[in-house]
Amino acid sequence: MTRDHQIRAEFDINARAVVHQGDCLDFLKTIPDNSVQLIVTSPPYNIGKEYEKKLRLEHYVERQEEVIVESFRVLKDSGSICWQVGNYVDSSSIVPIDSVLFPVFSRLGMKMRNRIVWHFEHGLHCTKRFSGRYETIIWYTKSDQYVFNLDPVRVPQKYPGKKYFKGPKTGQYSCNPLGKNPGDLWTIPNVKSNHIEKTVHPCQFPVELVERLVLSLTDEGDWVLDPFLGVGSTIVAAVLHSRRGAGADVERKYLEIARKRIQEAFAGTIKLRPMDRPVYDPKAAGNRLTVAPWAAKKEAPYTPVVGRQLALLEKPIKYGADT
């Protein structure tokens, strides 16, 4: 069994995991300069969740800037910051948080390497705009000499048997046998009620999302830091891949869950959705709920019945002054 003392409450450069209860700014100030390889976090979106106090947008950005500046200080020259954000909503109007934070990172001289779109299928259904089904991860580096390991995060080729059809490599396989670059659009299920990782946290990181960042932007033994730790998914991902993890949060109930999950990660007993598992396809799985009960029997699953709209396609209509 994993011993509790493996998880420290204060930052220790020789520790394997650190979980601190308290304000992240206070915690960051205890960490030495240039000591962390990767900072990955999902800060509050300022939308009034139970763990945050909603602020005016300019005050929210000021608070975020304080945390980002301290994060920059503790980051190694070869390190990366990955800030995963959604939208701030004000009077039913959305403001992409990554856009208002862009000047903050730019003032520090950091360079954006990717704006990764994280796509998922489930969430709240909007009635006056299209339902939001993505968030973004803005990846910045402190310098041009940064760690980037592509091979550990390659995904299966779409056409693994494809060959060059002309030129000096004619007849040879044209794809990398280890897989392809996953690109900057990641389809990963978000953590909802039926997700194996679900806890009481309302906006929980899926571990596989963090794993891809940990594997590609760090090496074994490196420190991974999450200023807004929540239930500990970032440290879980770090521990699983022989990195060191640290984080802070003000909510005791979240950190109690985080410590338990981290201990399970050390012990190899934590239940997670594997990185290489395909996204669930209800039709392929034979789920009977894919057949609309109001649809005609002759219609196949996923065939929409749209009433008058469908009729418009089937019957030509002449429009005139009385239409």
Summary of the structure (lengths in Angstrom):
residues: 323
radius of gyration: 23.3
end to end distance: 76.0
largest distance: 80.9
contacts: 885
relative contact order: 0.15
helix: 26%
strand: 20%
